[in-house]
Amino acid sequence: MRMICAIWALFFGCFAVAQSELETFPIFPACDRIDNNAALEQCFYRELYKNLCQAYDQTAMDSTSSKATLRFEVSREGKFEPIIFDAPTAALKESLYEAFSKLEPITPAVYNGNPTFMQFIVNVQLPMKENGSFYIINQNEDLTANAGQDDGSDIAFAKANNNYNSITSNNYDGQELKSNATIPFSYQRYHRYEAAMNKVGNNAHTAVKPYTFNYVNQYFDLEEERNSLLTDSDTWLGRKFWNEHFFEVAGEDYWFVIDPGVDLQLGKDTGEDVNTFNNTRLVALNGGVGKQITFGATIQESQGRFAQYFNREITQRAPDGGNPGIVPGRGIAEDGGENIYDYPVATGYVNYKPSKYFDLQIGHGQHFIGDGYRSLVLSDNSQPFPYVKVNAKFWKIDYTVLYTSLRDVRPEVTADDSFRTKYMTHHYLSWNATKRLTLGFFESVLWQDDNGRGFDFNYINPLIFYQTVELETGSRGGNALLGITGKYKISDRVTAYGQLVLDEFASSSVISGDGSYQNKSAYQLGVKYQNAFSVPNLMLQAEYNRVRPYTYSHNTIVLNYGNSNQALAHPWGASFYEAILIGRYTKDRWYGIAKAIIGERGFDILSNGDNAYYGGNIYRTEDDRIADNGNALAQGNNAPFSYAELEAGYLINPASNLKVYGQFIYRNISPEIDNAVVQDATTTWFNFGIRTDISNWGFDR
């Protein structure tokens, strides 16, 4: 045991438990003549209480007695460094932090003749008294001293022990914020992290989302943010509603938190005179076992009726089997009557981290790759899907591999009353080439489960070049996508970013400009201005996306870049351009969002006998294309598009991300020809609600 403690102390310092002749406690001036460790320990706690009592603002506490738990360390320089304090109110915490800041440095702990740091956990009764004392929490306390006593049973029961009481489950102190659990991807939540992660000189990689708490915590102080948002509450129910997870459990080598949640919306589509609502009840879980395993899950049960344009989006994606539609980003909906859609959603993951460089995750969820509002590579537009994810971070490299299972649910491809299965493997390599420039390289390949092929092990190699394998398995055996992403930090506040996607690329057609259907490409350009005009937490963003006709489609229609009748990249599919302006502002728990989008989209005509494929719908086969050459952006049924959105809200609970908000949406689309897919419509939609913000809603479609 001493050898283990010695090795631990050599690398990590000491925890305030059993002492040996090799180590001594920190020394206050009043204790410097003591040479006995036991007496020195008593003197340390006595002097600490005395000094803290003198520095503590007793006016922060009324006559009501309460208890606080203090976890802190004395550094190698002898400074008192708070780690985390737990008290009934934010005012008490603030006073304790302030009192600790007034403590003068002392002689640090010594191990083997060298200064080291030492950590402590104590309970203190408030208000503090002149001759009071701490309750010292010693993690090595013997809680099973009476275990295994002879109770008269036979010899087979000699090993029996009473270890139930040794299990401690009251030590939650924000372990989630320091763990490898994932942070649910929400634009409003993530924009603050990226402001810190995009500072010049950071080695952060920001494209692959969702992030983990531990990764963000290297660049953005999550604990400090959480503490800054705490509100005073004297009751258990008040703390759970305003500040904490509803259920928090932790022990020496485990922790988990559980939150009930909602997404309750009430609104009005005034243009179509539709009363809208959404009623989601959910439970969210995050946890960890040991240092290497984390896990999380959400279960949602929902019913909703939306603005009429969004309802049409749902029904146009109706799957085989009789269900009325698919809610974009959520999943297949059952008929709830009166244009109401009943849609359940379940996500979950288990993450294993065998070393500081690698993560292995298996789950069912969504992913996003890119630094923009949209992604032309992989976005959260599609409903959750099963995946295995491998990630490696080392040097200036972040390398991610995704193995996924997707579905094509259209009636025309259903076989034996079962949805058609297809698979995708995706590689993404991010390289911080300089302290300002990040380059990303990606490739994806999709293939269908035909001829009993199943998951093709040709694609399991995480380092292989997929284009070669695609050629070996036949041109119709897979659909490969290649591209590059980039980010340049112009300053600590301004970041430019972009993406280039090549589905197919005919260089001769690009040079000649003949509009070949084989020139299937897309690009994105954008810029973010963080803390704009020196206003803290104001983010301004401008973005331009352009996708050529037939991009993401394939001559084998199952091999399109989609999942369950939803695009895996941009929600508009292909053959469009759009310009986006976004502003986000956060002040304490208040926030505001303003968004504007203009663009042009190209739909199929689908009238007067014209059923040709003009390149916008990625679920059609390019064999039905309108022409080999002369293809132009937004061709066919051209539809100018405009969209505006305003949202303001208040964050009720920063732990669960529960917020209340009001929202206004204006949308206009004006196709040349109304058909079954697109109609001339102007929407004015008002929305109010309370929501646990754990995923994005894509109403700008």
HUSUL-V632016 format. One line per field, one symbol per residue. psi: psi as a letter, one per 40 degrees, with the letter a starting at -180 (. if undefined). A space follows every 50 residues. Layout:
psi: ???
This chain:
psi: dddddddddddeaiigahiieeiiiihideeeehehdddddddddddddd ddddehgeeehaehhiiihhhiihieeeihhichhhididdddddddddd eehiiahiihhfeiiiihiihiihhiiiidfaiihhhheehhefdeieih eeiideedeiigedeehhfffhffddeeieiihhhhddddddddddeeih eifihedhiiiiddddeddhgddddddeeiihheiddddddddiidhhhi adfiiiihhiiighihahgddefhhiihghhihhhiiihaeehiiiiihh hiiihaiddddddddeehiieeieahhhecahiiheiffhhhhihhiiih hhgdiedihhhhahaiihhieadihechifdiiiiiihhhhhhibfhhhh hhhihiiheideehhfeiihhiihhhhhhhhgdaedhhiihiiihiiigi ffdahhededheeihdddddddeideeihihiaiiihhgdaddhhiiiih hhdihhddddddfefideghiiihhiihhifhffhhfhhhhhihhhhiie ieiidhddfigihffiiebheebigiiihhhhhhhhhbeiiihhhhhiah ihiidfifegeiheedheeihedeididiehihfibghhihihihhhiih hdhedefhiiiihhhhhhhgidhhaedhihihhhhhhiihhhgeiihgeg .
